Amino acid sequence: MNHFSVSIPRPFKDYLDSAIVRASYLYPDLKLEYSQDPAESIIVSSEKTFDFDSFKKDFLNILYRERIYSETLSIRKTIYMAE
């Protein structure tokens, strides 16, 4: 089984759960686990070989999008409720 980790920048920690759920859907063959030891990261496991660099790029993009979605939710709600 192949294992590797992706470090999570501290400002994005609050959005990690949503990003893991989304990435699990997009990458069903991977097992994703949150780890705080020694640094905040996700541990990725797979029985198949795959492109780690591509996954890391995709996962960090998902994490970024989750943060933007969360931070702009109140603005979007205000716009949609305006008459």
C-alpha positions as CSV (number, residue, x, y, z in Angstrom):
1,M,0.0,0.0,0.0
2,N,1.3,3.5,-0.9
3,H,1.2,6.2,1.7
4,F,2.1,9.9,1.6
5,S,1.0,13.1,3.4
6,V,-0.1,16.5,2.3
7,S,0.7,19.3,4.7
8,I,-2.2,21.6,5.5
9,P,-1.6,25.4,5.9
10,R,-2.9,26.5,9.3
11,P,-5.4,29.1,7.9
12,F,-7.2,26.3,6.0
13,K,-7.6,23.8,8.9
14,D,-11.2,24.8,9.5
15,Y,-12.2,23.7,6.0
16,L,-10.4,20.4,6.0
17,D,-13.4,18.2,6.8
18,S,-15.4,19.5,3.8
19,A,-12.3,19.2,1.5
20,I,-11.7,15.6,2.6
21,V,-15.4,14.7,1.8
22,R,-15.2,16.3,-1.6
23,A,-11.8,14.7,-2.4
24,S,-13.1,11.3,-1.3
25,Y,-15.8,11.6,-3.9
26,L,-13.4,12.6,-6.6
27,Y,-10.8,10.0,-5.7
28,P,-12.8,6.9,-4.4
29,D,-9.7,4.6,-4.6
30,L,-7.9,6.7,-2.0
31,K,-8.2,6.6,1.8
32,L,-7.8,10.1,3.3
33,E,-7.2,10.6,7.0
34,Y,-6.6,13.7,9.1
35,S,-3.4,13.7,11.2
36,Q,-2.1,16.2,13.7
37,D,1.2,14.4,14.3
38,P,3.8,15.8,13.9
39,A,2.1,18.6,11.8
40,E,-1.4,19.1,10.5
41,S,-1.7,17.0,7.4
42,I,-3.8,14.4,5.6
43,I,-2.4,10.9,5.2
44,V,-3.3,9.5,1.8
45,S,-3.3,5.7,1.3
46,S,-3.9,3.7,-1.9
47,E,-3.4,0.2,-3.1
48,K,-2.9,1.5,-6.6
49,T,-0.2,3.7,-8.0
50,F,-1.2,7.3,-8.9
51,D,0.2,10.7,-9.5
52,F,0.9,12.2,-6.1
53,D,1.7,15.7,-7.5
54,S,-1.5,15.8,-9.4
55,F,-3.6,14.7,-6.3
56,K,-1.8,17.3,-4.1
57,K,-2.5,20.1,-6.5
58,D,-6.2,19.0,-6.8
59,F,-6.6,18.7,-3.0
60,L,-5.1,22.1,-2.2
61,N,-7.4,23.6,-4.9
62,I,-10.4,21.9,-3.3
63,L,-9.3,23.2,0.1
64,Y,-8.9,26.7,-1.2
65,R,-12.4,26.6,-2.8
66,E,-14.0,25.4,0.4
67,R,-12.5,28.4,2.3
68,I,-13.7,30.8,-0.4
69,Y,-17.2,29.2,-0.3
70,S,-17.4,29.4,3.5
71,E,-16.1,33.0,3.7
72,T,-18.5,34.3,1.0
73,L,-21.6,32.4,2.1
74,S,-23.1,35.3,4.1
75,I,-22.5,37.7,1.2
76,R,-24.3,35.4,-1.2
77,K,-27.2,34.9,1.2
78,T,-27.6,38.7,1.5
79,I,-27.6,39.1,-2.2
80,Y,-30.2,36.4,-2.8
81,M,-32.5,37.8,-0.1
82,A,-32.4,41.3,-1.5
83,E,-35.5,42.3,-3.5
